[in-house]
Amino acid sequence: MDRLVTYVGVIHGLPGPVSIVEQSVARERWLDQGFEVQRECTDYRFDNGVHLRRVVEQDQFPSELACAECWISYEVIGHAPCCQVSPAGKSFDNACREAFWLKYHLA
């Protein structure tokens, strides 16, 4: 069983046992109650056949928080016969939580 955190680490440029062989990005923007919202959806294919999707959505609403709210999610789109990834998905409500999760589980 492969850990999702391993793949997320590679997406963030950390060394790992797999490599990204293909990625595609789709971006969109819209207004919500007068504030611009941006959504970026990136699909990653790895050399072992695993396919992950990372979605980041954030708005331009003024915030005084040290780590502004945004929505980050990872979803396993496809497994290779050799590699079952667990968990199949993970979500965060800001980049600081994502960074902490990554650091904690890769320590």
Secondary structure, DSSP 8 states (H G I E B T S, - for coil): -EEHHHHHHHHTT---S--EEEEEEEEEEEEETTEEEEEEEEEEEETTS-EEEEEEEEE------SS-EEEEEEEEEE-BTTB-EESSEEEEEEHHHHHHHHHHHH-
